[in-house]
Amino acid sequence: MKTRKLLFLLLFMVPFFAFSQSQKDDVKLNRFWDNWFVSGGVGGQMFLGEDYTTKLGGKSQQSSLFSLDYWTPAVNFSVGKWFTPVVGSRIQLGGLGFFCRDQRPGGTIETENFRYGKYNVQYFNVHGDVMFNLNNLFAGYNPDRFFSISPFLGVGYEKTLKIVNKDSKAKIKQNDNGNLSFNAGLLFGFRLSDALDLNLELQGAVIGDNFNGYIHRSPYDGLVAATVGVTYKFKKRGFESCPGPDESEILRLLDENYRLRDELNACLTKPVPPCPPCLPGQPCPPCPPCPKEDCPSAAIGVVKFALASAVIAPDQRLNVFNAAEYLKNNPGVKLQVVGYADVKTGKAASNLKLSEKRAKAVAKMLVNKYGIPENRIEISWNGDKVQPFEVNEWNRVVIFVPQK
């Protein structure tokens, strides 16, 4: 009973172990229903146990992996999911039957009546595996790659259903031959299309010695199998690329930010012409206008955001810092913080809310992290009604606009 509890605990942990593996930076983590697959295969299997080598008439008779006399049919069916381009998990059901030698009570291994293949053991095996795609691990993710190699490791439950004498068709009385199994193997995949793969699978299992109803010197028995089959991959298939930040664009924006800041600081430091004195009994002449015509009307900087996100990325915090420094160096200036969203993503109502969250996130950082008084910040948001840039993706921003 303890063995069964341990088995189900391990099977339950397999998907979580796979899900916890590290994700490559250049692809997005897929959703729950992405990259599921089913597969089936047929082939042959061979039992490796106490009768793998027997002595008949004083001579050793050894079964051979390369002799079809010792192989029996095998089938398997699997359901699984790739969590990342490298790590996946599956549950596989397999079985049918294999040959083992005569097991008459009281016999010895040298007895000539002990004949390999006299008994047929029928069984099933269900196991959970963690798979690793070596091609994607070492050569990078490529959805169009024709050939792939995926080793796998797993644990499972192996159950003997019945043991039948091939000559008399009589069943052998047996105890509850259920065993914990340890499975490992290699899965070779050949891409036929986006949805179909041709598979060659080589696997082995280590199981308890009583699996075939006969206990001998070794505490374990074994099974090896080779199958050929197909895999069908459900939609959504593959992984979406997640491009990194455009460093040249970041540098360009930083240079533009510094240029506009220098122009604005130069404008704000220009002396204002004094108003002419008022003469007694006469109306005061108008004051000359402030020299605003030379002041830039453009923003002093922007904070870019990821798609559908209001989180300030680490590479954008410098822009918030520069805005805070500008306010500290110009105590008479207020700053308008305006949020936007791109028009090609989402609905107008959700984009308006998203632009509000972006503007408030930037204002919060200015106040809480850089100590800017709240009364020097004016917050507004336009959603996707206003698109300040021609490139759609550039409108996922917050823009800083100085206000005197």
Secondary structure, DSSP 8 states (H G I E B T S, - for coil): -HHHHHHHHHHHHHHHHHHTS---TTB----TTSSEEEEEEEEEEEEESTTSEEEETTEEEE--TT-GGG-EEEEEEEEEEESSSSEEEEEEEEEEEEEE----TT--TT-TT--TTSEEEEEEEEEEEEEE-HHHHHH---TT-SEEEEEEEEEEEEEEEEEEETTT--B------EEEEEEEEEEEEEE-SSSEEEEEEEEEEEEEGGGGS---SSSEEEEEEEEEEEEEE-SS-S--B-----HHHHHHHHHHHHHHHHHHHHHHTS---------TTS--------SGGGS--S-SEEEE--TT-----GGGHHHHHHHHHHHHH-TT-EEEEEE---TTSS-HHHHHHHHHHHHHHHHHHHHHTT---GGGEEEEE-TTS---SSSGGGGSEEEEEEE-
